[in-house]
Amino acid sequence: MIAFPMSLFAQKFGVINTQELIQSLPEVKTIQEQMQAATKKYEDEFAKLQEEFNKKFQEFQALEASTPETIKERRTQELQEIDTKIQRFRETAQEDLQRQNQQLMAPVQEKVVKAIQTVGAEGNYTFIFENVMPLYSGSDVTDVTPLVKTALGIK
């Protein structure tokens, strides 16, 4: 009975702010620049599609009242097709940007996890928790963010 309560006192807890840690890594700035460049390419292409739609829409509005109904229907269908193309492009672009970001960030996240594990093992921590919004932190909890930064070679 006495051994059980004593084991509670031997536990060591740490907290970490991984968001701060990740943002301080130099390779994250490079990833952000790559993502901004990719986003710009998609935005440029989207602008071209939007311009095409606007041009067709203006042409449609300029049709005379005497224009045969079949021509108006064909132009309406063209507008709908361009709109559908724009929607598909937007969805595909978002998915692609998300996938690219995940691929670029995966090695960074793995590196951070390994550094946290190393600090945890070296410091004999029982648990290291994410320090999202601490409401209370007792004196028996250590912020290991600086230790992990040191392990990653970050100042």
Steps between C-alpha positions, in 0.01 A plus 500: 500500500780741579684431170205609287473859631876541482495418127269796444768734632760359264311612191633796305283707266589745228314731269597622156375755250554315171345781293761746630769238454405420140471868406853559630653240267682655202369237257142604579566845351617329179188281499279806548672671205448192283133485600454871424652449155272203430198695625590791271507266198153370584372853559634610160331206327178567690510864384528381139197275540305780666598737220377246243169472685459877525572544129242236404249650744543846346453350155185328624363824645575682173279263300217680334142422588453363150769232550350154450426307820725207398801733487414644842468147639838401355663808654335426834631146483850631425481724806388207715785285369757770576350546847522124561860504377579784742344311793689179418824693459452670839438166673794332328729792580406493868555124520833526320624783720397307810680188374814699415503661843461163671782350293733791571418513871521123564882492540486808725234345720696175518814691598311683776345178634842333514648800684212496750550127553874552550444776757234288669729200526805701612298690759312192622161663437193283556292716265551808285175676418416766244483835677204634304324705765632441848253597765726391781850364509639381828864510594540134404441569128789609281475689171729291279465726192845659558657157548352370174610819319852435624476138384399631155777760497260796518578811704 
